[in-house]
Amino acid sequence: MRVKALAAVALLITYGSLYPFDVHVSEYPLAALKALLADRQWWTSRGDVLGNIGLFVPLGLLGVLWTEGPDARGRAVLTTLLGGFILAFGLQVAQIWITSRSAILADVIWNTAGIVAGIIAGLVLASSSVSRRVSLGAGNVFALGLLGLWALAELAPLVPALDFGGVKASLKPLVRTPDIDGAVLAYTAAQVLLVSRLLSTVTGPDRASLILATLLSVVLVGKVVIVELYLDWTTIAGVTLGFVVSVAWRYLAIRAMPSGTLLVLVLTAYAGHALAPFALGAASPFSWIPFGAALDGSMLANLRAICTAAFVLGACLWLMKDLGWSGLSASLALAMWALMFEVAQVWMAGRTASTTEPVLALLAGWALWRLEPDVTRSRSSR
């Protein structure tokens, strides 16, 4: 399972690094390679650096997450670090033959920093102190992966601001834009409900509310102290609404929200978010290449958007499996649902339509099928 997960992540990294695959024949490949090795520009831009770090964090995390014992973990750290470095360097060399890409040695350094950060996070999660509280068996691996995606979507690039000016800038939206976006609020609240349900499965219902409150507090504080992030009233309202509904339902209904009810709420919020701002515009092109549109613009912002979509769609599949859907039928149905709104976005002002989210639904279905083949659905939570 570890090897397959690493191979899948490496494949996605390769895809993103070599897109759009506009290969050309380099007349002087050796000269280009020497120029790459001689490059000493270690800093490009903060967004690019943070994006390169975040891109390789999952590789380091998965490389050590399922290891047991100091010897096995030591070997995993070395092989993950070496293998990740070779992948990062090899991709930069390959970019010599990609017209729209620039081979930069600094990217290898920042990719390696991302691997190291992922390894540290993986070692913490695999430690005995954590494993005593959270089971890493097959039944919880997918749920833990979804929680990791949510945390990355909310807190990437996980780098704290080093000056008061950065913190002050993160708080400016609270004063300058006090309005609340209803579609984003509902989407944020739905994600909190999903996190609550996943935590209840992974840690048990008794500790879920306390852990949820802690995680949400960390996220809100992180929006202020992490670079490239900001805190606004929509986020605060969405997080608060999701937490209140989750806790109230559990204590008033004496059980978790049924999977069917939660699925309907999440899909409704997803639809509202996909169609916002509900304004028709001139028809825009549809991007048929998966992740093509996400590779333009801010790399870090696109990474967060992909993680959010993967988390929501993966959690919906997890709920559908709990309701008795087969993996194939659930994946296809959810992919068609996502595709319907992507097609609608062709005529929505300010939106970019692509096949990325339908493909994410199919990939999530494959991951669920590979990671949880023997998980039986829970009848008590319906």
Secondary structure, 3 states (H helix, E strand, C coil): CHHHHHHHHHHHHHHHHHCCCCECCCCCHHHHHHHHHHCCCCCCCHHHHHHHHHHHHHHHHHHHHCCCCHHHHHHHHHHHHHHHHHHHHHHHHHHHHECCCCCCHHHHHHHHHHHHHHHHHHHHHHCHHHHCCCCCCHHHHHHHHHHHHHHHHHHCCCCECCCHHHHHHHHHHHHHCCCCCHHHHHHHHHHHHHHHHHHHHHHCHHHHHHHHHHHHHHHHHHHHHECCCCCCHHHHHHHHHHHHHHHHHHHHHCCCCCHHHHHHHHHHHHHHHHHCCCCECCCCCEECCCCCHHHCCCHHHHHHHHHHHHHHHHHHHHHHHHCCCCHHHHHHHHHHHHHHHHHHHHHECCCCEECHHHHHHHHHHHHHHHHCCCCCCCHHHC
